[in-house]
Amino acid sequence: MHDGPKGHAKTTCFDCHKPHDNPAPPADLCAKCHADKAKLVATAEPAKHRVCSSCHAPHKFAIEAIAAA
């Protein structure tokens, strides 16, 4: 996988979402490929920034508000 939307292109929605278990992707989904970045996110302050989607827009894989990141 590569960074950016093209590297995150999956075959179907079900590669990330498991609707019969929990429709939201698992919390460690990003860490499976981005372990180095996930370690940094896990210690981010304030606590609300300890989730990749606090800066990265879901389904877009880009930071939309750089000043807020």
N, CA, C and O atoms as CSV, one atom per row, in Angstrom:
chain,resi,resn,atom,element,x,y,z
A,1,MET,N,N,0.841,-1.191,0.000
A,1,MET,CA,C,0.000,0.000,0.000
A,1,MET,C,C,0.873,1.236,0.000
A,1,MET,O,O,1.961,1.251,0.576
A,2,HIS,N,N,0.389,2.252,-0.642
A,2,HIS,CA,C,1.071,3.535,-0.687
A,2,HIS,C,C,0.192,4.585,-0.051
A,2,HIS,O,O,-1.019,4.402,0.077
A,3,ASP,N,N,0.797,5.681,0.344
A,3,ASP,CA,C,0.013,6.783,0.894
A,3,ASP,C,C,-0.812,7.412,-0.220
A,3,ASP,O,O,-0.463,7.336,-1.398
A,4,GLY,N,N,-1.899,8.027,0.177
A,4,GLY,CA,C,-2.763,8.695,-0.791
A,4,GLY,C,C,-3.916,7.817,-1.215
A,4,GLY,O,O,-3.913,6.612,-0.962
A,5,PRO,N,N,-4.900,8.410,-1.858
A,5,PRO,CA,C,-6.119,7.673,-2.223
A,5,PRO,C,C,-5.882,6.462,-3.112
A,5,PRO,O,O,-6.532,5.435,-2.918
A,6,LYS,N,N,-4.977,6.546,-4.077
A,6,LYS,CA,C,-4.770,5.413,-4.983
A,6,LYS,C,C,-4.254,4.192,-4.245
A,6,LYS,O,O,-4.639,3.065,-4.559
A,7,GLY,N,N,-3.388,4.406,-3.271
A,7,GLY,CA,C,-2.860,3.288,-2.498
A,7,GLY,C,C,-3.898,2.650,-1.592
A,7,GLY,O,O,-3.733,1.510,-1.157
A,8,HIS,N,N,-4.964,3.380,-1.308
A,8,HIS,CA,C,-6.009,2.869,-0.440
A,8,HIS,C,C,-7.191,2.312,-1.216
A,8,HIS,O,O,-8.188,1.915,-0.613
A,9,ALA,N,N,-7.105,2.276,-2.523
A,9,ALA,CA,C,-8.206,1.758,-3.335
A,9,ALA,C,C,-8.392,0.276,-3.020
A,9,ALA,O,O,-7.491,-0.538,-3.223
A,10,LYS,N,N,-9.537,-0.040,-2.537
A,10,LYS,CA,C,-9.855,-1.425,-2.195
A,10,LYS,C,C,-10.782,-1.993,-3.259
A,10,LYS,O,O,-11.327,-1.253,-4.079
A,11,THR,N,N,-10.956,-3.282,-3.244
A,11,THR,CA,C,-11.834,-3.915,-4.209
A,11,THR,C,C,-13.282,-3.562,-3.928
A,11,THR,O,O,-14.038,-3.239,-4.844
A,12,THR,N,N,-13.672,-3.623,-2.653
A,12,THR,CA,C,-15.049,-3.312,-2.280
A,12,THR,C,C,-15.059,-2.619,-0.924
A,12,THR,O,O,-14.037,-2.562,-0.240
A,13,CYS,N,N,-16.194,-2.102,-0.547
A,13,CYS,CA,C,-16.372,-1.484,0.780
A,13,CYS,C,C,-16.074,-2.489,1.885
A,13,CYS,O,O,-15.623,-2.117,2.969
A,14,PHE,N,N,-16.328,-3.760,1.605
A,14,PHE,CA,C,-16.210,-4.797,2.620
A,14,PHE,C,C,-14.765,-5.134,2.978
A,14,PHE,O,O,-14.525,-5.911,3.902
A,15,ASP,N,N,-13.813,-4.565,2.267
A,15,ASP,CA,C,-12.420,-4.761,2.656
A,15,ASP,C,C,-12.131,-4.041,3.976
A,15,ASP,O,O,-11.276,-4.477,4.748
A,16,CYS,N,N,-12.844,-2.937,4.233
A,16,CYS,CA,C,-12.664,-2.185,5.487
A,16,CYS,C,C,-13.864,-2.313,6.415
A,16,CYS,O,O,-13.710,-2.339,7.636
A,17,HIS,N,N,-15.045,-2.394,5.843
A,17,HIS,CA,C,-16.281,-2.436,6.628
A,17,HIS,C,C,-16.823,-3.858,6.697
A,17,HIS,O,O,-16.878,-4.562,5.688
A,18,LYS,N,N,-17.218,-4.267,7.880
A,18,LYS,CA,C,-17.802,-5.603,8.109
A,18,LYS,C,C,-19.212,-5.397,8.658
A,18,LYS,O,O,-19.402,-5.416,9.874
A,19,PRO,N,N,-20.198,-5.203,7.793
A,19,PRO,CA,C,-21.530,-4.791,8.251
A,19,PRO,C,C,-22.229,-5.757,9.196
A,19,PRO,O,O,-23.094,-5.335,9.964
A,20,HIS,N,N,-21.884,-7.032,9.162
A,20,HIS,CA,C,-22.561,-7.970,10.049
A,20,HIS,C,C,-21.944,-7.990,11.444
A,20,HIS,O,O,-22.582,-8.440,12.396
A,21,ASP,N,N,-20.725,-7.512,11.572
A,21,ASP,CA,C,-20.087,-7.411,12.882
A,21,ASP,C,C,-20.350,-6.017,13.445
A,21,ASP,O,O,-21.041,-5.856,14.451
A,22,ASN,N,N,-19.791,-5.024,12.780
A,22,ASN,CA,C,-19.934,-3.622,13.162
A,22,ASN,C,C,-19.661,-2.844,11.878
A,22,ASN,O,O,-18.587,-2.993,11.296
A,23,PRO,N,N,-20.591,-2.028,11.426
A,23,PRO,CA,C,-20.383,-1.347,10.149
A,23,PRO,C,C,-19.204,-0.378,10.142
A,23,PRO,O,O,-18.671,-0.078,9.074
A,24,ALA,N,N,-18.788,0.114,11.293
A,24,ALA,CA,C,-17.626,0.993,11.350
A,24,ALA,C,C,-16.358,0.169,11.192
A,24,ALA,O,O,-16.300,-0.960,11.680
A,25,PRO,N,N,-15.342,0.699,10.523
A,25,PRO,CA,C,-14.096,-0.057,10.420
A,25,PRO,C,C,-13.448,-0.193,11.791
A,25,PRO,O,O,-13.645,0.670,12.646
A,26,PRO,N,N,-12.686,-1.247,12.022
A,26,PRO,CA,C,-12.062,-1.429,13.335
A,26,PRO,C,C,-11.063,-0.309,13.631
A,26,PRO,O,O,-10.485,0.274,12.714
A,27,ALA,N,N,-10.870,-0.022,14.884
A,27,ALA,CA,C,-10.005,1.077,15.306
A,27,ALA,C,C,-8.560,0.896,14.847
A,27,ALA,O,O,-7.857,1.880,14.617
A,28,ASP,N,N,-8.113,-0.347,14.712
A,28,ASP,CA,C,-6.722,-0.597,14.325
A,28,ASP,C,C,-6.540,-0.769,12.821
A,28,ASP,O,O,-5.474,-1.197,12.379
A,29,LEU,N,N,-7.553,-0.445,12.031
A,29,LEU,CA,C,-7.482,-0.655,10.586
A,29,LEU,C,C,-6.294,0.070,9.969
A,29,LEU,O,O,-5.544,-0.528,9.197
A,30,CYS,N,N,-6.110,1.330,10.289
A,30,CYS,CA,C,-5.007,2.115,9.713
A,30,CYS,C,C,-3.657,1.567,10.159
A,30,CYS,O,O,-2.699,1.539,9.387
A,31,ALA,N,N,-3.595,1.132,11.412
A,31,ALA,CA,C,-2.332,0.650,11.977
A,31,ALA,C,C,-1.831,-0.620,11.296
A,31,ALA,O,O,-0.640,-0.924,11.362
A,32,LYS,N,N,-2.702,-1.350,10.656
A,32,LYS,CA,C,-2.274,-2.580,9.988
A,32,LYS,C,C,-1.240,-2.290,8.906
A,32,LYS,O,O,-0.340,-3.098,8.678
A,33,CYS,N,N,-1.359,-1.147,8.239
A,33,CYS,CA,C,-0.398,-0.762,7.199
A,33,CYS,C,C,0.487,0.411,7.616
A,33,CYS,O,O,1.583,0.587,7.085
A,34,HIS,N,N,0.015,1.201,8.555
A,34,HIS,CA,C,0.717,2.421,8.957
A,34,HIS,C,C,1.081,2.371,10.440
A,34,HIS,O,O,0.734,3.281,11.193
A,35,ALA,N,N,1.771,1.321,10.861
A,35,ALA,CA,C,2.099,1.133,12.276
A,35,ALA,C,C,2.925,2.289,12.827
A,35,ALA,O,O,2.721,2.706,13.967
A,36,ASP,N,N,3.856,2.811,12.031
A,36,ASP,CA,C,4.704,3.905,12.499
A,36,ASP,C,C,3.885,5.160,12.780
A,36,ASP,O,O,4.122,5.851,13.771
A,37,LYS,N,N,2.931,5.452,11.917
A,37,LYS,CA,C,2.078,6.625,12.103
A,37,LYS,C,C,1.082,6.394,13.239
A,37,LYS,O,O,0.754,7.321,13.979
A,38,ALA,N,N,0.604,5.162,13.374
A,38,ALA,CA,C,-0.360,4.846,14.432
A,38,ALA,C,C,0.252,5.035,15.812
A,38,ALA,O,O,-0.447,5.427,16.746
A,39,LYS,N,N,1.547,4.762,15.956
A,39,LYS,CA,C,2.225,4.960,17.249
A,39,LYS,C,C,2.211,6.438,17.632
A,39,LYS,O,O,2.015,6.777,18.799
A,40,LEU,N,N,2.419,7.314,16.655
A,40,LEU,CA,C,2.387,8.748,16.916
A,40,LEU,C,C,0.978,9.209,17.271
A,40,LEU,O,O,0.791,10.004,18.192
A,41,VAL,N,N,0.000,8.710,16.542
A,41,VAL,CA,C,-1.396,9.091,16.779
A,41,VAL,C,C,-1.837,8.644,18.174
A,41,VAL,O,O,-2.592,9.351,18.842
A,42,ALA,N,N,-1.376,7.493,18.605
A,42,ALA,CA,C,-1.779,6.950,19.906
A,42,ALA,C,C,-1.368,7.829,21.074
A,42,ALA,O,O,-1.947,7.735,22.156
A,43,THR,N,N,-0.372,8.682,20.865
A,43,THR,CA,C,0.096,9.551,21.949
A,43,THR,C,C,-0.226,11.022,21.704
A,43,THR,O,O,0.242,11.886,22.445
A,44,ALA,N,N,-1.013,11.316,20.684
A,44,ALA,CA,C,-1.326,12.702,20.325
A,44,ALA,C,C,-2.149,13.391,21.410
A,44,ALA,O,O,-2.929,12.762,22.124
A,45,GLU,N,N,-1.955,14.671,21.505
A,45,GLU,CA,C,-2.738,15.504,22.428
A,45,GLU,C,C,-3.458,16.571,21.625
A,45,GLU,O,O,-2.900,17.062,20.644
A,46,PRO,N,N,-4.626,16.936,21.984
A,46,PRO,CA,C,-5.477,16.370,23.026
A,46,PRO,C,C,-5.984,14.985,22.622
A,46,PRO,O,O,-5.821,14.569,21.475
A,47,ALA,N,N,-6.586,14.291,23.546
A,47,ALA,CA,C,-7.017,12.901,23.340
A,47,ALA,C,C,-7.903,12.718,22.115
A,47,ALA,O,O,-7.886,11.652,21.500
A,48,LYS,N,N,-8.675,13.735,21.749
A,48,LYS,CA,C,-9.577,13.579,20.590
A,48,LYS,C,C,-8.792,13.360,19.298
A,48,LYS,O,O,-9.373,12.931,18.301
A,49,HIS,N,N,-7.487,13.642,19.288
A,49,HIS,CA,C,-6.658,13.448,18.106
A,49,HIS,C,C,-5.999,12.076,18.061
A,49,HIS,O,O,-5.098,11.849,17.254
A,50,ARG,N,N,-6.434,11.168,18.910
A,50,ARG,CA,C,-5.851,9.829,18.939
A,50,ARG,C,C,-6.583,8.860,18.016
A,50,ARG,O,O,-6.530,7.644,18.200
A,51,VAL,N,N,-7.255,9.411,17.038
A,51,VAL,CA,C,-7.958,8.620,16.030
A,51,VAL,C,C,-7.556,9.187,14.672
A,51,VAL,O,O,-7.595,10.402,14.480
A,52,CYS,N,N,-7.173,8.340,13.739
A,52,CYS,CA,C,-6.714,8.821,12.433
A,52,CYS,C,C,-7.729,9.752,11.783
A,52,CYS,O,O,-7.361,10.748,11.161
A,53,SER,N,N,-9.007,9.423,11.930
A,53,SER,CA,C,-10.052,10.214,11.275
A,53,SER,C,C,-10.293,11.563,11.948
A,53,SER,O,O,-11.144,12.329,11.495
A,54,SER,N,N,-9.560,11.870,13.022
A,54,SER,CA,C,-9.697,13.206,13.603
A,54,SER,C,C,-9.072,14.243,12.669
A,54,SER,O,O,-9.447,15.414,12.713
A,55,CYS,N,N,-8.129,13.831,11.831
A,55,CYS,CA,C,-7.525,14.729,10.840
A,55,CYS,C,C,-7.798,14.276,9.408
A,55,CYS,O,O,-7.999,15.100,8.516
A,56,HIS,N,N,-7.802,12.979,9.198
A,56,HIS,CA,C,-8.003,12.437,7.855
A,56,HIS,C,C,-9.493,12.207,7.610
A,56,HIS,O,O,-10.172,11.580,8.422
A,57,ALA,N,N,-9.995,12.715,6.493
A,57,ALA,CA,C,-11.400,12.558,6.150
A,57,ALA,C,C,-11.648,11.115,5.707
A,57,ALA,O,O,-10.981,10.632,4.792
A,58,PRO,N,N,-12.600,10.417,6.344
A,58,PRO,CA,C,-12.910,9.046,5.921
A,58,PRO,C,C,-13.268,9.001,4.440
A,58,PRO,O,O,-13.944,9.893,3.929
A,59,HIS,N,N,-12.819,7.978,3.769
A,59,HIS,CA,C,-13.057,7.735,2.352
A,59,HIS,C,C,-12.293,8.683,1.444
A,59,HIS,O,O,-12.383,8.555,0.223
A,60,LYS,N,N,-11.539,9.634,2.000
A,60,LYS,CA,C,-10.746,10.551,1.170
A,60,LYS,C,C,-9.259,10.373,1.426
A,60,LYS,O,O,-8.448,10.631,0.536
A,61,PHE,N,N,-8.889,9.942,2.613
A,61,PHE,CA,C,-7.508,9.653,2.985
A,61,PHE,C,C,-6.589,10.860,2.825
A,61,PHE,O,O,-5.418,10.719,2.475
A,62,ALA,N,N,-7.128,12.038,3.083
A,62,ALA,CA,C,-6.339,13.258,3.016
A,62,ALA,C,C,-6.713,14.140,4.194
A,62,ALA,O,O,-7.823,14.058,4.720
A,63,ILE,N,N,-5.796,14.967,4.594
A,63,ILE,CA,C,-6.085,15.918,5.662
A,63,ILE,C,C,-6.722,17.137,5.013
A,63,ILE,O,O,-6.102,17.805,4.186
A,64,GLU,N,N,-7.956,17.422,5.389
A,64,GLU,CA,C,-8.679,18.530,4.774
A,64,GLU,C,C,-8.403,19.857,5.478
A,64,GLU,O,O,-8.341,20.895,4.819
A,65,ALA,N,N,-8.237,19.848,6.789
A,65,ALA,CA,C,-7.984,21.078,7.540
A,65,ALA,C,C,-6.589,20.988,8.139
A,65,ALA,O,O,-6.432,20.595,9.295
A,66,ILE,N,N,-5.586,21.347,7.366
A,66,ILE,CA,C,-4.200,21.204,7.810
A,66,ILE,C,C,-3.940,22.003,9.086
A,66,ILE,O,O,-3.188,21.555,9.952
A,67,ALA,N,N,-4.542,23.154,9.206
A,67,ALA,CA,C,-4.327,23.984,10.397
A,67,ALA,C,C,-4.857,23.291,11.656
A,67,ALA,O,O,-4.341,23.520,12.750
A,68,ALA,N,N,-5.869,22.458,11.511
A,68,ALA,CA,C,-6.460,21.771,12.648
A,68,ALA,C,C,-5.681,20.506,13.020
A,68,ALA,O,O,-5.869,19.962,14.108
A,69,ALA,N,N,-4.821,20.042,12.136
A,69,ALA,CA,C,-4.094,18.783,12.374
A,69,ALA,C,C,-3.002,18.963,13.404
A,69,ALA,O,O,-2.293,18.010,13.726
